[in-house]
Amino acid sequence: MCDDRLCSDCQEYCEQCDERYCPYCYERHACANTQDPCYRDPYEGRPVREPFTFGLEIEVDGNHDTDMLRNHRLIAGWCPDGSLHHDGSFEYQSEPMTMSQLTEIRRLVERIATDTDNTLSGGHMHISRTGRQTPARWYWALEALDETQCEALNMRHMTYTRWCELIHGDYCGKDTAINDTHRHTIEFRTFGPWHHDTAGRLDAAVHYMHAMWRFFQKFPVPKLKTRDIRAMSRVAATQAINDTNATTAGRRRI
C-alpha cells in the first residue's frame, strides 16, 4: 500500500492476497495486474468415460520466470498469495487436466526455479468432485500413508505444517489437508511446492490420486469400510511410487 495516511474506511481489503490498498495506489497494487482464471473443459469435443480431472495451484516463492508460466497453455491464471513473502512471488492456477496431460505439466514443473528455497509455498491439488468422493473417505486414505510414502508423494500433512493439518471431521478452510468448500472440486492442501526439485514426485502423486478416485467411484456411500480404504491407500501409494521410479530410471537410460 502507498504511504498516504487513510482511515480504515478509506481502504479496501483484497481477498486474493490479504493486503489492503487505497484508491490512490490500486494501480500499483499487485492484484490489479493479475489474470482471473478462465478454465477450459478438458473433455470438450470428446467422449468422457470417467470425469476425473486434476488441477494444480503452483505457488512459487521468490523471483522466477513468470513469462514461462503465464504463457503456458495449461496455466489459466495467476495472482499474489498472502502466505508468500519474497519479492516476485506468485501463485499459478492450472487448467483442469486429464491424465493425458500429466507429462506436459510435469515438464513445465521441471523448469520452475527460484532464488529462494520455497519452504513457505505449497502445491495444492484439486480433483473433480462426485457424490462418492467424500472428504471423510479421503481422510482415511491420507491417514493410512506412512512418512516415507508421504515424502515420495510430496505430501506434508505428517510434518505438522500449519497450512495442511489432517484432522478427522475438519475439512473446511485454508489450514486443512482436505478442503471441502469448493463446488466442483475437492482441494488437497497437503501437497508441498512444485518446482524443479519436486517435479519427480508429481507423476506418483497424480497416479495415486487417480487410483484412489477410481476406487471410491466403484462403491456407493457408505459401502466402504475404513480398513479397506486404508489398505487400498497403502497399496495405491506403493504402486504409484514404484511405477514412477521405474519410469524415471528408464528415462535416464535413454
Beta strands, then each sheet from edge to edge (+ up, - down):
strand 1: 12-13
strand 2: 20-21
strand 3: 54-60
strand 4: 75-79
strand 5: 90-94
strand 6: 125-128
strand 7: 178-179
strand 8: 185-188
sheet 1: 1+ 2-
sheet 2: 4+ 5- 3+ 6- 8+ 7-
end
